[in-house]
Amino acid sequence: MAKGIRLLITLNFWHIWKHRNARIFDGARPDCEALTEPILNLASLWQLAEAKNLRKLPLYAQPTEAMQP
């Protein structure tokens, strides 16, 4: 379970960094939903793909319509 949590922390930092860069370099406005949605979607997709260390974690986000096959 610790590896799964580390992976989620890494995902969070990566998306926070990308959101920060969009704000600084592209003039994007701060948006919590735009920040959290990709994190939850990616974690959910990894869970669906049975990522070894994420399938045990309780993630409640469902992939958005854009991510549906």
PDB file of N, H, CA, C and O in Angstrom:
ATOM      1  N   MET A   1       0.826  -1.193   0.000  1.00  0.00           N
ATOM      2  CA  MET A   1       0.000   0.000   0.000  1.00  0.00           C
ATOM      3  C   MET A   1       0.866   1.252   0.000  1.00  0.00           C
ATOM      4  O   MET A   1       0.462   2.264  -0.572  1.00  0.00           O
ATOM      5  N   ALA A   2       2.037   1.221   0.617  1.00  0.00           N
ATOM      6  H   ALA A   2       2.365   0.399   1.081  1.00  0.00           H
ATOM      7  CA  ALA A   2       2.898   2.404   0.678  1.00  0.00           C
ATOM      8  C   ALA A   2       3.334   2.841  -0.714  1.00  0.00           C
ATOM      9  O   ALA A   2       3.434   4.039  -0.976  1.00  0.00           O
ATOM     10  N   LYS A   3       3.599   1.886  -1.619  1.00  0.00           N
ATOM     11  H   LYS A   3       3.518   0.912  -1.406  1.00  0.00           H
ATOM     12  CA  LYS A   3       3.996   2.244  -2.978  1.00  0.00           C
ATOM     13  C   LYS A   3       2.858   2.945  -3.701  1.00  0.00           C
ATOM     14  O   LYS A   3       3.089   3.891  -4.453  1.00  0.00           O
ATOM     15  N   GLY A   4       1.634   2.490  -3.478  1.00  0.00           N
ATOM     16  H   GLY A   4       1.447   1.721  -2.867  1.00  0.00           H
ATOM     17  CA  GLY A   4       0.469   3.125  -4.094  1.00  0.00           C
ATOM     18  C   GLY A   4       0.301   4.552  -3.620  1.00  0.00           C
ATOM     19  O   GLY A   4      -0.018   5.442  -4.409  1.00  0.00           O
ATOM     20  N   ILE A   5       0.514   4.772  -2.338  1.00  0.00           N
ATOM     21  H   ILE A   5       0.773   4.049  -1.697  1.00  0.00           H
ATOM     22  CA  ILE A   5       0.399   6.125  -1.790  1.00  0.00           C
ATOM     23  C   ILE A   5       1.505   7.008  -2.343  1.00  0.00           C
ATOM     24  O   ILE A   5       1.258   8.167  -2.674  1.00  0.00           O
ATOM     25  N   ARG A   6       2.715   6.482  -2.448  1.00  0.00           N
ATOM     26  H   ARG A   6       2.915   5.540  -2.178  1.00  0.00           H
ATOM     27  CA  ARG A   6       3.815   7.263  -3.039  1.00  0.00           C
ATOM     28  C   ARG A   6       3.509   7.624  -4.487  1.00  0.00           C
ATOM     29  O   ARG A   6       3.814   8.726  -4.941  1.00  0.00           O
ATOM     30  N   LEU A   7       2.907   6.689  -5.200  1.00  0.00           N
ATOM     31  H   LEU A   7       2.659   5.793  -4.831  1.00  0.00           H
ATOM     32  CA  LEU A   7       2.545   6.949  -6.588  1.00  0.00           C
ATOM     33  C   LEU A   7       1.501   8.062  -6.679  1.00  0.00           C
ATOM     34  O   LEU A   7       1.598   8.936  -7.541  1.00  0.00           O
ATOM     35  N   LEU A   8       0.507   8.030  -5.797  1.00  0.00           N
ATOM     36  H   LEU A   8       0.429   7.320  -5.097  1.00  0.00           H
ATOM     37  CA  LEU A   8      -0.501   9.091  -5.785  1.00  0.00           C
ATOM     38  C   LEU A   8       0.112  10.440  -5.424  1.00  0.00           C
ATOM     39  O   LEU A   8      -0.263  11.463  -5.997  1.00  0.00           O
ATOM     40  N   ILE A   9       1.033  10.452  -4.495  1.00  0.00           N
ATOM     41  H   ILE A   9       1.337   9.621  -4.029  1.00  0.00           H
ATOM     42  CA  ILE A   9       1.704  11.700  -4.131  1.00  0.00           C
ATOM     43  C   ILE A   9       2.478  12.242  -5.330  1.00  0.00           C
ATOM     44  O   ILE A   9       2.448  13.441  -5.609  1.00  0.00           O
ATOM     45  N   THR A  10       3.170  11.351  -6.033  1.00  0.00           N
ATOM     46  H   THR A  10       3.195  10.377  -5.807  1.00  0.00           H
ATOM     47  CA  THR A  10       3.908  11.765  -7.228  1.00  0.00           C
ATOM     48  C   THR A  10       2.954  12.317  -8.284  1.00  0.00           C
ATOM     49  O   THR A  10       3.247  13.336  -8.911  1.00  0.00           O
ATOM     50  N   LEU A  11       1.814  11.652  -8.485  1.00  0.00           N
ATOM     51  H   LEU A  11       1.576  10.825  -7.976  1.00  0.00           H
ATOM     52  CA  LEU A  11       0.806  12.153  -9.426  1.00  0.00           C
ATOM     53  C   LEU A  11       0.344  13.549  -9.035  1.00  0.00           C
ATOM     54  O   LEU A  11       0.223  14.433  -9.883  1.00  0.00           O
ATOM     55  N   ASN A  12       0.088  13.738  -7.750  1.00  0.00           N
ATOM     56  H   ASN A  12       0.186  13.020  -7.061  1.00  0.00           H
ATOM     57  CA  ASN A  12      -0.361  15.049  -7.274  1.00  0.00           C
ATOM     58  C   ASN A  12       0.672  16.119  -7.565  1.00  0.00           C
ATOM     59  O   ASN A  12       0.345  17.175  -8.106  1.00  0.00           O
ATOM     60  N   PHE A  13       1.910  15.851  -7.209  1.00  0.00           N
ATOM     61  H   PHE A  13       2.176  14.993  -6.769  1.00  0.00           H
ATOM     62  CA  PHE A  13       2.957  16.846  -7.445  1.00  0.00           C
ATOM     63  C   PHE A  13       3.118  17.140  -8.930  1.00  0.00           C
ATOM     64  O   PHE A  13       3.303  18.297  -9.307  1.00  0.00           O
ATOM     65  N   TRP A  14       3.054  16.129  -9.771  1.00  0.00           N
ATOM     66  H   TRP A  14       2.904  15.190  -9.464  1.00  0.00           H
ATOM     67  CA  TRP A  14       3.209  16.326 -11.212  1.00  0.00           C
ATOM     68  C   TRP A  14       2.111  17.249 -11.752  1.00  0.00           C
ATOM     69  O   TRP A  14       2.394  18.179 -12.507  1.00  0.00           O
ATOM     70  N   HIS A  15       0.864  16.990 -11.363  1.00  0.00           N
ATOM     71  H   HIS A  15       0.634  16.234 -10.750  1.00  0.00           H
ATOM     72  CA  HIS A  15      -0.236  17.819 -11.862  1.00  0.00           C
ATOM     73  C   HIS A  15      -0.216  19.218 -11.251  1.00  0.00           C
ATOM     74  O   HIS A  15      -0.576  20.186 -11.922  1.00  0.00           O
ATOM     75  N   ILE A  16       0.191  19.339 -10.012  1.00  0.00           N
ATOM     76  H   ILE A  16       0.483  18.553  -9.467  1.00  0.00           H
ATOM     77  CA  ILE A  16       0.344  20.673  -9.413  1.00  0.00           C
ATOM     78  C   ILE A  16       1.408  21.452 -10.174  1.00  0.00           C
ATOM     79  O   ILE A  16       1.228  22.637 -10.457  1.00  0.00           O
ATOM     80  N   TRP A  17       2.507  20.798 -10.504  1.00  0.00           N
ATOM     81  H   TRP A  17       2.653  19.836 -10.275  1.00  0.00           H
ATOM     82  CA  TRP A  17       3.592  21.451 -11.254  1.00  0.00           C
ATOM     83  C   TRP A  17       3.105  21.894 -12.643  1.00  0.00           C
ATOM     84  O   TRP A  17       3.385  23.012 -13.076  1.00  0.00           O
ATOM     85  N   LYS A  18       2.373  21.005 -13.336  1.00  0.00           N
ATOM     86  H   LYS A  18       2.146  20.097 -12.984  1.00  0.00           H
ATOM     87  CA  LYS A  18       1.851  21.358 -14.657  1.00  0.00           C
ATOM     88  C   LYS A  18       0.859  22.514 -14.564  1.00  0.00           C
ATOM     89  O   LYS A  18       0.862  23.403 -15.415  1.00  0.00           O
ATOM     90  N   HIS A  19       0.011  22.507 -13.536  1.00  0.00           N
ATOM     91  H   HIS A  19       0.009  21.784 -12.845  1.00  0.00           H
ATOM     92  CA  HIS A  19      -0.971  23.578 -13.338  1.00  0.00           C
ATOM     93  C   HIS A  19      -0.252  24.899 -13.041  1.00  0.00           C
ATOM     94  O   HIS A  19      -0.638  25.952 -13.548  1.00  0.00           O
ATOM     95  N   ARG A  20       0.776  24.829 -12.230  1.00  0.00           N
ATOM     96  H   ARG A  20       1.089  23.973 -11.818  1.00  0.00           H
ATOM     97  CA  ARG A  20       1.584  26.004 -11.913  1.00  0.00           C
ATOM     98  C   ARG A  20       2.208  26.578 -13.180  1.00  0.00           C
ATOM     99  O   ARG A  20       2.167  27.787 -13.407  1.00  0.00           O
ATOM    100  N   ASN A  21       2.787  25.705 -14.004  1.00  0.00           N
ATOM    101  H   ASN A  21       2.820  24.722 -13.819  1.00  0.00           H
ATOM    102  CA  ASN A  21       3.405  26.168 -15.245  1.00  0.00           C
ATOM    103  C   ASN A  21       2.384  26.802 -16.180  1.00  0.00           C
ATOM    104  O   ASN A  21       2.678  27.804 -16.832  1.00  0.00           O
ATOM    105  N   ALA A  22       1.191  26.229 -16.249  1.00  0.00           N
ATOM    106  H   ALA A  22       0.953  25.415 -15.720  1.00  0.00           H
ATOM    107  CA  ALA A  22       0.141  26.812 -17.089  1.00  0.00           C
ATOM    108  C   ALA A  22      -0.228  28.202 -16.585  1.00  0.00           C
ATOM    109  O   ALA A  22      -0.465  29.108 -17.384  1.00  0.00           O
ATOM    110  N   ARG A  23      -0.279  28.375 -15.276  1.00  0.00           N
ATOM    111  H   ARG A  23      -0.087  27.638 -14.627  1.00  0.00           H
ATOM    112  CA  ARG A  23      -0.589  29.693 -14.712  1.00  0.00           C
ATOM    113  C   ARG A  23       0.513  30.690 -15.015  1.00  0.00           C
ATOM    114  O   ARG A  23       0.233  31.822 -15.409  1.00  0.00           O
ATOM    115  N   ILE A  24       1.758  30.287 -14.837  1.00  0.00           N
ATOM    116  H   ILE A  24       1.986  29.367 -14.516  1.00  0.00           H
ATOM    117  CA  ILE A  24       2.880  31.211 -15.001  1.00  0.00           C
ATOM    118  C   ILE A  24       3.153  31.515 -16.468  1.00  0.00           C
ATOM    119  O   ILE A  24       3.302  32.680 -16.838  1.00  0.00           O
ATOM    120  N   PHE A  25       3.222  30.492 -17.303  1.00  0.00           N
ATOM    121  H   PHE A  25       3.102  29.546 -17.002  1.00  0.00           H
ATOM    122  CA  PHE A  25       3.667  30.684 -18.678  1.00  0.00           C
ATOM    123  C   PHE A  25       2.536  30.913 -19.681  1.00  0.00           C
ATOM    124  O   PHE A  25       2.752  31.541 -20.718  1.00  0.00           O
ATOM    125  N   ASP A  26       1.341  30.415 -19.385  1.00  0.00           N
ATOM    126  H   ASP A  26       1.166  29.905 -18.543  1.00  0.00           H
ATOM    127  CA  ASP A  26       0.230  30.554 -20.329  1.00  0.00           C
ATOM    128  C   ASP A  26      -0.851  31.503 -19.834  1.00  0.00           C
ATOM    129  O   ASP A  26      -1.821  31.768 -20.545  1.00  0.00           O
ATOM    130  N   GLY A  27      -0.690  32.015 -18.620  1.00  0.00           N
ATOM    131  H   GLY A  27       0.097  31.800 -18.043  1.00  0.00           H
ATOM    132  CA  GLY A  27      -1.673  32.944 -18.072  1.00  0.00           C
ATOM    133  C   GLY A  27      -2.983  32.285 -17.671  1.00  0.00           C
ATOM    134  O   GLY A  27      -4.003  32.965 -17.556  1.00  0.00           O
ATOM    135  N   ALA A  28      -2.976  30.978 -17.455  1.00  0.00           N
ATOM    136  H   ALA A  28      -2.147  30.425 -17.548  1.00  0.00           H
ATOM    137  CA  ALA A  28      -4.191  30.272 -17.043  1.00  0.00           C
ATOM    138  C   ALA A  28      -4.602  30.729 -15.648  1.00  0.00           C
ATOM    139  O   ALA A  28      -3.766  31.129 -14.838  1.00  0.00           O
ATOM    140  N   ARG A  29      -5.896  30.664 -15.387  1.00  0.00           N
ATOM    141  H   ARG A  29      -6.574  30.339 -16.046  1.00  0.00           H
ATOM    142  CA  ARG A  29      -6.408  31.045 -14.073  1.00  0.00           C
ATOM    143  C   ARG A  29      -6.355  29.845 -13.135  1.00  0.00           C
ATOM    144  O   ARG A  29      -6.518  28.708 -13.577  1.00  0.00           O
ATOM    145  N   PRO A  30      -6.130  30.086 -11.842  1.00  0.00           N
ATOM    146  CA  PRO A  30      -6.155  28.983 -10.875  1.00  0.00           C
ATOM    147  C   PRO A  30      -7.539  28.325 -10.866  1.00  0.00           C
ATOM    148  O   PRO A  30      -8.556  29.016 -10.834  1.00  0.00           O
ATOM    149  N   ASP A  31      -7.573  27.028 -10.894  1.00  0.00           N
ATOM    150  H   ASP A  31      -6.747  26.466 -10.920  1.00  0.00           H
ATOM    151  CA  ASP A  31      -8.829  26.291 -10.946  1.00  0.00           C
ATOM    152  C   ASP A  31      -8.636  24.938 -10.258  1.00  0.00           C
ATOM    153  O   ASP A  31      -7.972  24.049 -10.791  1.00  0.00           O
ATOM    154  N   CYS A  32      -9.222  24.796  -9.075  1.00  0.00           N
ATOM    155  H   CYS A  32      -9.761  25.518  -8.642  1.00  0.00           H
ATOM    156  CA  CYS A  32      -9.049  23.554  -8.302  1.00  0.00           C
ATOM    157  C   CYS A  32      -9.593  22.340  -9.043  1.00  0.00           C
ATOM    158  O   CYS A  32      -8.982  21.272  -9.014  1.00  0.00           O
ATOM    159  N   GLU A  33     -10.732  22.494  -9.705  1.00  0.00           N
ATOM    160  H   GLU A  33     -11.229  23.362  -9.728  1.00  0.00           H
ATOM    161  CA  GLU A  33     -11.311  21.356 -10.425  1.00  0.00           C
ATOM    162  C   GLU A  33     -10.408  20.935 -11.582  1.00  0.00           C
ATOM    163  O   GLU A  33     -10.223  19.743 -11.828  1.00  0.00           O
ATOM    164  N   ALA A  34      -9.851  21.910 -12.287  1.00  0.00           N
ATOM    165  H   ALA A  34     -10.001  22.879 -12.087  1.00  0.00           H
ATOM    166  CA  ALA A  34      -8.939  21.594 -13.392  1.00  0.00           C
ATOM    167  C   ALA A  34      -7.671  20.939 -12.874  1.00  0.00           C
ATOM    168  O   ALA A  34      -6.990  20.228 -13.613  1.00  0.00           O
ATOM    169  N   LEU A  35      -7.355  21.170 -11.628  1.00  0.00           N
ATOM    170  H   LEU A  35      -7.908  21.748 -11.028  1.00  0.00           H
ATOM    171  CA  LEU A  35      -6.169  20.561 -11.027  1.00  0.00           C
ATOM    172  C   LEU A  35      -6.452  19.142 -10.539  1.00  0.00           C
ATOM    173  O   LEU A  35      -5.652  18.237 -10.778  1.00  0.00           O
ATOM    174  N   THR A  36      -7.575  18.941  -9.864  1.00  0.00           N
ATOM    175  H   THR A  36      -8.224  19.676  -9.670  1.00  0.00           H
ATOM    176  CA  THR A  36      -7.842  17.636  -9.250  1.00  0.00           C
ATOM    177  C   THR A  36      -8.420  16.607 -10.212  1.00  0.00           C
ATOM    178  O   THR A  36      -8.160  15.413 -10.062  1.00  0.00           O
ATOM    179  N   GLU A  37      -9.199  17.048 -11.196  1.00  0.00           N
ATOM    180  H   GLU A  37      -9.409  18.018 -11.318  1.00  0.00           H
ATOM    181  CA  GLU A  37      -9.845  16.094 -12.104  1.00  0.00           C
ATOM    182  C   GLU A  37      -8.849  15.199 -12.842  1.00  0.00           C
ATOM    183  O   GLU A  37      -9.050  13.985 -12.873  1.00  0.00           O
ATOM    184  N   PRO A  38      -7.780  15.746 -13.441  1.00  0.00           N
ATOM    185  CA  PRO A  38      -6.831  14.853 -14.125  1.00  0.00           C
ATOM    186  C   PRO A  38      -6.139  13.871 -13.181  1.00  0.00           C
ATOM    187  O   PRO A  38      -5.841  12.742 -13.568  1.00  0.00           O
ATOM    188  N   ILE A  39      -5.886  14.293 -11.960  1.00  0.00           N
ATOM    189  H   ILE A  39      -6.128  15.211 -11.645  1.00  0.00           H
ATOM    190  CA  ILE A  39      -5.247  13.402 -10.989  1.00  0.00           C
ATOM    191  C   ILE A  39      -6.156  12.211 -10.700  1.00  0.00           C
ATOM    192  O   ILE A  39      -5.717  11.062 -10.746  1.00  0.00           O
ATOM    193  N   LEU A  40      -7.423  12.490 -10.402  1.00  0.00           N
ATOM    194  H   LEU A  40      -7.779  13.423 -10.365  1.00  0.00           H
ATOM    195  CA  LEU A  40      -8.360  11.414 -10.090  1.00  0.00           C
ATOM    196  C   LEU A  40      -8.639  10.539 -11.305  1.00  0.00           C
ATOM    197  O   LEU A  40      -8.755   9.320 -11.181  1.00  0.00           O
ATOM    198  N   ASN A  41      -8.747  11.161 -12.481  1.00  0.00           N
ATOM    199  H   ASN A  41      -8.652  12.151 -12.581  1.00  0.00           H
ATOM    200  CA  ASN A  41      -8.989  10.375 -13.695  1.00  0.00           C
ATOM    201  C   ASN A  41      -7.833   9.430 -13.989  1.00  0.00           C
ATOM    202  O   ASN A  41      -8.047   8.254 -14.282  1.00  0.00           O
ATOM    203  N   LEU A  42      -6.624   9.936 -13.912  1.00  0.00           N
ATOM    204  H   LEU A  42      -6.450  10.891 -13.674  1.00  0.00           H
ATOM    205  CA  LEU A  42      -5.464   9.097 -14.201  1.00  0.00           C
ATOM    206  C   LEU A  42      -5.328   7.976 -13.170  1.00  0.00           C
ATOM    207  O   LEU A  42      -5.042   6.833 -13.527  1.00  0.00           O
ATOM    208  N   ALA A  43      -5.532   8.300 -11.905  1.00  0.00           N
ATOM    209  H   ALA A  43      -5.764   9.229 -11.615  1.00  0.00           H
ATOM    210  CA  ALA A  43      -5.458   7.275 -10.865  1.00  0.00           C
ATOM    211  C   ALA A  43      -6.544   6.221 -11.074  1.00  0.00           C
ATOM    212  O   ALA A  43      -6.296   5.030 -10.885  1.00  0.00           O
ATOM    213  N   SER A  44      -7.748   6.652 -11.462  1.00  0.00           N
ATOM    214  H   SER A  44      -7.950   7.620 -11.616  1.00  0.00           H
ATOM    215  CA  SER A  44      -8.830   5.697 -11.722  1.00  0.00           C
ATOM    216  C   SER A  44      -8.511   4.808 -12.910  1.00  0.00           C
ATOM    217  O   SER A  44      -8.778   3.607 -12.884  1.00  0.00           O
ATOM    218  N   LEU A  45      -7.935   5.401 -13.960  1.00  0.00           N
ATOM    219  H   LEU A  45      -7.718   6.377 -13.982  1.00  0.00           H
ATOM    220  CA  LEU A  45      -7.562   4.594 -15.120  1.00  0.00           C
ATOM    221  C   LEU A  45      -6.488   3.580 -14.761  1.00  0.00           C
ATOM    222  O   LEU A  45      -6.539   2.431 -15.200  1.00  0.00           O
ATOM    223  N   TRP A  46      -5.530   4.000 -13.973  1.00  0.00           N
ATOM    224  H   TRP A  46      -5.489   4.934 -13.616  1.00  0.00           H
ATOM    225  CA  TRP A  46      -4.484   3.067 -13.544  1.00  0.00           C
ATOM    226  C   TRP A  46      -5.083   1.958 -12.700  1.00  0.00           C
ATOM    227  O   TRP A  46      -4.666   0.803 -12.786  1.00  0.00           O
ATOM    228  N   GLN A  47      -6.072   2.320 -11.876  1.00  0.00           N
ATOM    229  H   GLN A  47      -6.411   3.258 -11.806  1.00  0.00           H
ATOM    230  CA  GLN A  47      -6.743   1.315 -11.060  1.00  0.00           C
ATOM    231  C   GLN A  47      -7.488   0.325 -11.958  1.00  0.00           C
ATOM    232  O   GLN A  47      -7.431  -0.886 -11.742  1.00  0.00           O
ATOM    233  N   LEU A  48      -8.189   0.853 -12.969  1.00  0.00           N
ATOM    234  H   LEU A  48      -8.235   1.837 -13.144  1.00  0.00           H
ATOM    235  CA  LEU A  48      -8.910  -0.013 -13.898  1.00  0.00           C
ATOM    236  C   LEU A  48      -7.957  -0.925 -14.666  1.00  0.00           C
ATOM    237  O   LEU A  48      -8.298  -2.061 -14.995  1.00  0.00           O
ATOM    238  N   ALA A  49      -6.774  -0.421 -14.943  1.00  0.00           N
ATOM    239  H   ALA A  49      -6.497   0.502 -14.675  1.00  0.00           H
ATOM    240  CA  ALA A  49      -5.768  -1.224 -15.639  1.00  0.00           C
ATOM    241  C   ALA A  49      -5.060  -2.168 -14.676  1.00  0.00           C
ATOM    242  O   ALA A  49      -4.120  -2.873 -15.043  1.00  0.00           O
ATOM    243  N   GLU A  50      -5.532  -2.162 -13.444  1.00  0.00           N
ATOM    244  H   GLU A  50      -6.296  -1.589 -13.145  1.00  0.00           H
ATOM    245  CA  GLU A  50      -5.012  -3.033 -12.398  1.00  0.00           C
ATOM    246  C   GLU A  50      -3.555  -2.762 -12.071  1.00  0.00           C
ATOM    247  O   GLU A  50      -2.744  -3.676 -11.930  1.00  0.00           O
ATOM    248  N   ALA A  51      -3.249  -1.473 -11.953  1.00  0.00           N
ATOM    249  H   ALA A  51      -3.908  -0.730 -12.067  1.00  0.00           H
ATOM    250  CA  ALA A  51      -1.914  -1.103 -11.490  1.00  0.00           C
ATOM    251  C   ALA A  51      -1.716  -1.735 -10.120  1.00  0.00           C
ATOM    252  O   ALA A  51      -2.520  -1.526  -9.211  1.00  0.00           O
ATOM    253  N   LYS A  52      -0.687  -2.477  -9.981  1.00  0.00           N
ATOM    254  H   LYS A  52      -0.034  -2.646 -10.719  1.00  0.00           H
ATOM    255  CA  LYS A  52      -0.424  -3.302  -8.800  1.00  0.00           C
ATOM    256  C   LYS A  52      -0.594  -2.546  -7.488  1.00  0.00           C
ATOM    257  O   LYS A  52      -1.203  -3.065  -6.554  1.00  0.00           O
ATOM    258  N   ASN A  53      -0.069  -1.337  -7.405  1.00  0.00           N
ATOM    259  H   ASN A  53       0.426  -0.915  -8.165  1.00  0.00           H
ATOM    260  CA  ASN A  53      -0.063  -0.631  -6.130  1.00  0.00           C
ATOM    261  C   ASN A  53      -1.225   0.333  -5.948  1.00  0.00           C
ATOM    262  O   ASN A  53      -1.361   0.923  -4.876  1.00  0.00           O
ATOM    263  N   LEU A  54      -2.062   0.511  -6.952  1.00  0.00           N
ATOM    264  H   LEU A  54      -1.952   0.032  -7.823  1.00  0.00           H
ATOM    265  CA  LEU A  54      -3.193   1.425  -6.812  1.00  0.00           C
ATOM    266  C   LEU A  54      -4.515   0.709  -6.603  1.00  0.00           C
ATOM    267  O   LEU A  54      -5.453   1.314  -6.083  1.00  0.00           O
ATOM    268  N   ARG A  55      -4.627  -0.544  -6.984  1.00  0.00           N
ATOM    269  H   ARG A  55      -3.865  -1.036  -7.406  1.00  0.00           H
ATOM    270  CA  ARG A  55      -5.937  -1.183  -6.920  1.00  0.00           C
ATOM    271  C   ARG A  55      -6.450  -1.347  -5.496  1.00  0.00           C
ATOM    272  O   ARG A  55      -7.643  -1.582  -5.302  1.00  0.00           O
ATOM    273  N   LYS A  56      -5.582  -1.230  -4.494  1.00  0.00           N
ATOM    274  H   LYS A  56      -4.613  -1.039  -4.651  1.00  0.00           H
ATOM    275  CA  LYS A  56      -6.004  -1.362  -3.101  1.00  0.00           C
ATOM    276  C   LYS A  56      -6.504  -0.043  -2.519  1.00  0.00           C
ATOM    277  O   LYS A  56      -7.152  -0.035  -1.472  1.00  0.00           O
ATOM    278  N   LEU A  57      -6.210   1.073  -3.189  1.00  0.00           N
ATOM    279  H   LEU A  57      -5.683   1.067  -4.039  1.00  0.00           H
ATOM    280  CA  LEU A  57      -6.569   2.381  -2.651  1.00  0.00           C
ATOM    281  C   LEU A  57      -7.995   2.750  -3.046  1.00  0.00           C
ATOM    282  O   LEU A  57      -8.420   2.468  -4.167  1.00  0.00           O
ATOM    283  N   PRO A  58      -8.739   3.382  -2.129  1.00  0.00           N
ATOM    284  CA  PRO A  58     -10.131   3.745  -2.418  1.00  0.00           C
ATOM    285  C   PRO A  58     -10.214   5.055  -3.203  1.00  0.00           C
ATOM    286  O   PRO A  58     -10.265   6.133  -2.612  1.00  0.00           O
ATOM    287  N   LEU A  59     -10.226   4.962  -4.508  1.00  0.00           N
ATOM    288  H   LEU A  59     -10.184   4.086  -4.989  1.00  0.00           H
ATOM    289  CA  LEU A  59     -10.387   6.146  -5.350  1.00  0.00           C
ATOM    290  C   LEU A  59     -11.826   6.172  -5.829  1.00  0.00           C
ATOM    291  O   LEU A  59     -12.342   5.167  -6.318  1.00  0.00           O
ATOM    292  N   TYR A  60     -12.466   7.305  -5.691  1.00  0.00           N
ATOM    293  H   TYR A  60     -12.047   8.121  -5.294  1.00  0.00           H
ATOM    294  CA  TYR A  60     -13.888   7.379  -5.989  1.00  0.00           C
ATOM    295  C   TYR A  60     -14.200   8.103  -7.288  1.00  0.00           C
ATOM    296  O   TYR A  60     -15.370   8.207  -7.657  1.00  0.00           O
ATOM    297  N   ALA A  61     -13.212   8.598  -7.984  1.00  0.00           N
ATOM    298  H   ALA A  61     -12.261   8.513  -7.684  1.00  0.00           H
ATOM    299  CA  ALA A  61     -13.458   9.311  -9.233  1.00  0.00           C
ATOM    300  C   ALA A  61     -13.753   8.323 -10.348  1.00  0.00           C
ATOM    301  O   ALA A  61     -13.144   7.257 -10.432  1.00  0.00           O
ATOM    302  N   GLN A  62     -14.674   8.687 -11.179  1.00  0.00           N
ATOM    303  H   GLN A  62     -15.168   9.553 -11.111  1.00  0.00           H
ATOM    304  CA  GLN A  62     -14.960   7.914 -12.376  1.00  0.00           C
ATOM    305  C   GLN A  62     -14.315   8.632 -13.551  1.00  0.00           C
ATOM    306  O   GLN A  62     -14.285   9.863 -13.568  1.00  0.00           O
ATOM    307  N   PRO A  63     -13.800   7.905 -14.534  1.00  0.00           N
ATOM    308  CA  PRO A  63     -13.227   8.570 -15.701  1.00  0.00           C
ATOM    309  C   PRO A  63     -14.261   9.480 -16.358  1.00  0.00           C
ATOM    310  O   PRO A  63     -15.437   9.126 -16.433  1.00  0.00           O
ATOM    311  N   THR A  64     -13.837  10.633 -16.826  1.00  0.00           N
ATOM    312  H   THR A  64     -12.881  10.920 -16.765  1.00  0.00           H
ATOM    313  CA  THR A  64     -14.755  11.572 -17.462  1.00  0.00           C
ATOM    314  C   THR A  64     -15.157  11.054 -18.828  1.00  0.00           C
ATOM    315  O   THR A  64     -14.582  10.087 -19.328  1.00  0.00           O
ATOM    316  N   GLU A  65     -16.154  11.702 -19.438  1.00  0.00           N
ATOM    317  H   GLU A  65     -16.621  12.488 -19.032  1.00  0.00           H
ATOM    318  CA  GLU A  65     -16.631  11.288 -20.752  1.00  0.00           C
ATOM    319  C   GLU A  65     -15.507  11.301 -21.777  1.00  0.00           C
ATOM    320  O   GLU A  65     -15.461  10.442 -22.657  1.00  0.00           O
ATOM    321  N   ALA A  66     -14.609  12.259 -21.671  1.00  0.00           N
ATOM    322  H   ALA A  66     -14.646  12.957 -20.956  1.00  0.00           H
ATOM    323  CA  ALA A  66     -13.510  12.364 -22.629  1.00  0.00           C
ATOM    324  C   ALA A  66     -12.597  11.145 -22.563  1.00  0.00           C
ATOM    325  O   ALA A  66     -11.885  10.849 -23.522  1.00  0.00           O
ATOM    326  N   MET A  67     -12.616  10.443 -21.444  1.00  0.00           N
ATOM    327  H   MET A  67     -13.195  10.683 -20.665  1.00  0.00           H
ATOM    328  CA  MET A  67     -11.724   9.309 -21.268  1.00  0.00           C
ATOM    329  C   MET A  67     -12.414   7.981 -21.560  1.00  0.00           C
ATOM    330  O   MET A  67     -11.769   6.933 -21.541  1.00  0.00           O
ATOM    331  N   GLN A  68     -13.712   8.015 -21.829  1.00  0.00           N
ATOM    332  H   GLN A  68     -14.236   8.867 -21.844  1.00  0.00           H
ATOM    333  CA  GLN A  68     -14.441   6.785 -22.124  1.00  0.00           C
ATOM    334  C   GLN A  68     -14.049   6.284 -23.507  1.00  0.00           C
ATOM    335  O   GLN A  68     -13.814   7.088 -24.409  1.00  0.00           O
ATOM    336  N   PRO A  69     -13.973   4.965 -23.689  1.00  0.00           N
ATOM    337  CA  PRO A  69     -13.621   4.423 -25.015  1.00  0.00           C
ATOM    338  C   PRO A  69     -14.697   4.688 -26.044  1.00  0.00           C
ATOM    339  O   PRO A  69     -14.553   4.298 -27.202  1.00  0.00           O
TER     340      PRO A  69
END
